[in-house]
Amino acid sequence: MTKETARIIEAIKAVPAGKVSSYRDIAAVAGVPNGARQVVRILHALSHLERLPWYRIIKADGRIAFPPGESRNLQIALLRSEGVEVTEGGRVCYSRYAFYVWD
C-alpha cells in the first residue's frame, strides 16, 4: 500500500457518524490535490477490506455519486440511519453535514 493510499484511508476513517465529506476534500487533506478519482478507486477497491465508511463520502456539491439503484438506496439509508438528511433526489446539505478532516 502506498503512503498516499494510507493517508486517504486514514482521512476516510476519520469522518464520524452523522457527517459526510467529499471525494475532493478527502484527497486534499491526504495531500493528493486533484485526487478525487483516486479516492473513488480506493473506496471501490478497499471499502470492504479496510472497513471504510464509504457511504459518508459524497460529491462536493452534496450529491450522491451513485446512479439510481440498489447502491444509491443503500447509501441513502445508511446516511439517514446516522441522522443525515438526504432528499429523495439524493442530495445532502453539504454545508450542514460536512466534516472537514483537518478541523
Kinemage of the C-alpha trace (Angstrom):
@kinemage 1
@onewidth
@group {chain A} dominant
@subgroup {mainchain}
@vectorlist {calphas} color= white
{ca met a 1} P 0.000 0.000 0.000
{ca thr a 2} L 1.362 3.409 -0.924
{ca lys a 3} L 1.683 6.259 1.566
{ca glu a 4} L -0.908 8.207 -0.445
{ca thr a 5} L -3.380 5.343 -0.199
{ca ala a 6} L -2.771 5.013 3.539
{ca arg a 7} L -3.377 8.753 4.055
{ca ile a 8} L -6.597 8.612 2.049
{ca ile a 9} L -7.820 5.620 4.071
{ca glu a 10} L -6.982 7.427 7.313
{ca ala a 11} L -8.908 10.522 6.178
{ca ile a 12} L -11.963 8.455 5.190
{ca lys a 13} L -11.966 6.647 8.533
{ca ala a 14} L -11.849 10.000 10.344
{ca val a 15} L -15.297 11.028 9.078
{ca pro a 16} L -17.627 10.416 12.049
{ca ala a 17} L -21.160 9.086 12.060
{ca gly a 18} L -23.702 11.735 11.119
{ca lys a 19} L -21.226 13.650 8.944
{ca val a 20} L -20.097 13.493 5.323
{ca ser a 21} L -17.029 14.507 3.379
{ca ser a 22} L -16.360 14.825 -0.322
{ca tyr a 23} L -14.012 12.939 -2.579
{ca arg a 24} L -12.265 16.265 -3.223
{ca asp a 25} L -11.848 17.147 0.469
{ca ile a 26} L -10.562 13.684 1.363
{ca ala a 27} L -7.977 13.925 -1.416
{ca ala a 28} L -6.933 17.410 -0.321
{ca val a 29} L -6.421 16.510 3.321
{ca ala a 30} L -4.467 13.405 2.277
{ca gly a 31} L -2.096 15.608 0.297
{ca val a 32} L -3.283 14.435 -3.096
{ca pro a 33} L -4.558 17.567 -4.858
{ca asn a 34} L -6.848 16.728 -7.749
{ca gly a 35} L -7.033 13.183 -6.373
{ca ala a 36} L -10.804 12.794 -6.110
{ca arg a 37} L -10.781 9.957 -8.654
{ca gln a 38} L -8.105 8.192 -6.633
{ca val a 39} L -10.395 8.389 -3.594
{ca val a 40} L -13.172 6.807 -5.669
{ca arg a 41} L -10.866 3.975 -6.744
{ca ile a 42} L -9.753 3.330 -3.166
{ca leu a 43} L -13.329 3.277 -1.933
{ca his a 44} L -14.284 0.862 -4.695
{ca ala a 45} L -11.338 -1.470 -4.143
{ca leu a 46} L -10.783 -1.335 -0.387
{ca ser a 47} L -14.039 -0.393 1.386
{ca his a 48} L -14.798 -3.933 2.483
{ca leu a 49} L -11.232 -4.942 3.317
{ca glu a 50} L -10.459 -1.755 5.268
{ca arg a 51} L -13.997 -1.365 6.701
{ca leu a 52} L -14.300 2.124 5.274
{ca pro a 53} L -17.453 4.186 5.871
{ca trp a 54} L -17.806 4.567 2.091
{ca tyr a 55} L -21.343 5.895 2.323
{ca arg a 56} L -20.161 9.053 4.153
{ca ile a 57} L -18.219 10.200 1.089
{ca ile a 58} L -20.237 12.182 -1.454
{ca lys a 59} L -19.714 14.758 -4.173
{ca ala a 60} L -18.628 18.248 -3.109
{ca asp a 61} L -21.946 19.680 -4.279
{ca gly a 62} L -23.816 17.391 -1.860
{ca arg a 63} L -24.999 14.839 -4.388
{ca ile a 64} L -24.623 11.105 -4.059
{ca ala a 65} L -22.492 9.804 -6.910
{ca phe a 66} L -24.305 6.510 -7.491
{ca pro a 67} L -26.978 6.424 -10.187
{ca pro a 68} L -30.485 5.378 -9.114
{ca gly a 69} L -30.494 1.794 -7.937
{ca glu a 70} L -29.553 -0.514 -5.108
{ca ser a 71} L -26.202 1.077 -4.162
{ca arg a 72} L -27.683 4.571 -4.111
{ca asn a 73} L -30.624 3.416 -2.000
{ca leu a 74} L -28.260 1.705 0.443
{ca gln a 75} L -26.108 4.829 0.757
{ca ile a 76} L -29.176 6.988 1.413
{ca ala a 77} L -30.473 4.524 4.015
{ca leu a 78} L -27.117 4.347 5.810
{ca leu a 79} L -26.746 8.128 5.903
{ca arg a 80} L -30.305 8.567 7.173
{ca ser a 81} L -29.696 5.930 9.868
{ca glu a 82} L -26.953 8.237 11.190
{ca gly a 83} L -29.235 11.279 11.169
{ca val a 84} L -28.086 12.839 7.905
{ca glu a 85} L -30.974 14.344 5.966
{ca val a 86} L -30.961 13.184 2.345
{ca thr a 87} L -33.521 14.369 -0.186
{ca glu a 88} L -35.387 11.902 -2.357
{ca gly a 89} L -33.161 13.128 -5.191
{ca gly a 90} L -30.062 12.013 -3.278
{ca arg a 91} L -28.757 15.378 -2.087
{ca val a 92} L -27.244 16.291 1.300
{ca cys a 93} L -26.843 19.856 2.568
{ca tyr a 94} L -23.049 19.727 2.456
{ca ser a 95} L -22.542 22.896 4.481
{ca arg a 96} L -24.648 21.445 7.302
{ca tyr a 97} L -23.219 17.926 7.461
{ca ala a 98} L -19.673 18.357 6.168
{ca phe a 99} L -16.821 17.117 8.310
{ca tyr a 100} L -13.529 18.680 7.418
{ca val a 101} L -10.881 16.179 8.439
{ca trp a 102} L -8.394 18.983 9.108
{ca asp a 103} L -10.685 20.622 11.737
